[in-house]
Amino acid sequence: MAKSDALAALNFQNVIKNMGTGLLIFDAQDKLILDNLVAQQILGPNLVLMRSEGWSAFAMLTDANRGEQHPANEIRARAIHQAAPVRFHMLLLGVNTPCWASSVKNEDGKVFTVISIERPDWHALMELMGTFRAEARSAITSTSGHADFVRKLLNNPPKKTTVEDLGKRAMGMIDVISSQMHRLQLLIDLLHRLEIIRTGQLPGLIEQRTTVIAVADFIEDFVEELSEEALVDPNIDPDAYRDRLVLDVDDKLKVKAPKTMLRDILRDVLRNSFMYSESPAAVKLRVFSATQGRHVQFDVTDEGCGIRAKEADRVFQPFQRARQPQVIREYGYGLALYLCKAEVEGMGGRIWYESEEGVGTTFSFKLPIAD
């Protein structure tokens, strides 16, 4: 059967009724002439009213709680007078539902209004919020418990306890509180980056913020910052990280990237290397020209526990962590490398790793070189 014959044999009303997107079609007299199963699921009893009242019922539903947004009739007029569909939202059962309005003409020149209604995919948000709730509850419970312990300790110190011993016990509890707050702040920062990626903001931010970076100067500033922040644990002297870091940086290279994004990526990769290798083992950062001078490559090599071959598919997946004992015993969210991959690829680069269990790992990423 020829392609045109196959299309002619299709029942397009059945195709429309079984689409994964809600669909409504209104004729020039404002009558609803076609809807589908998904529209019935999304709109529920409101669709019954639209079938009897037509466009006016749809407009009333659309305009409810819209505030300063364009009313439905204005959206329809725009869709009729421009070639491209018009994006808008409806508030349905408290859900801000994305929709499109477009228009088509039949052979007689009559205009039909086509409304498509999307079903939001909440999986990513549920995944994100589930992780945040669990971590926030843990941090709140731990912090509150330790704070109460410190309060009781100071108000009712054990008998024969010296001021020095009292201070040491209190400082131990304060260190735990500091660690919990550090972890929560880290998670909030990671979730902000995840929000940017999953809401489609990443390409625009990269375009706005990309600049030419002198790599050697950037690395020098970056290493200085390592002495001012808690890279892994707030209770570890930050200089301990810098003392373990071995640099091999080509001082003539320039790279095109947003500076803050490059800093986040390098910090995340280094954090993993420090976290999963025992002190005082060195962590090496090598930066050099690659792929016939088209890219700048960053290699971070450690002498840590390595990555099992069977864990390879988890490394760059969100909220996934290797199940090795050396990994599980350290706190983490299984999110940083996923973010790094999205950001590196958004900048036109690539990230990968080579690893041997019990020997160590090298994470590499490359970005476009700047002339």
ABEGO torsion letter per residue (X at the ends): XBAAAAAAABBAAAAAAABABBBBBBBAAGBBABBBAAAAAAAEAAAAAAAAAEAAAAAAAAABGAEABBBAAAAAAAAAABABBBBBBBBBGGBBBBBBBBBBBBAAGBBBBBBBBBBBBAAAAAAAAAAAAAAAAAAAAAAAAAAAAAAAAAABBBBGBBAAAAAAAAAAAAAAAAAAAAAAAAAAAAAAAAAAAAAGAAAAAAAAABBBBBAAAAAAAAAAAAAABBAABAABBAAAAAAABBBBBBAABBBBBBAAAAAAAAAAAAAAAAAABBOABBBBBBBBBBGGGABBBBBBBBABAEBBAAAAAAAABBGBBBABAAAAABBEAGAAAAAAAAAAAAAGBBBBBBBBBGAEBBBBBBBBBBX
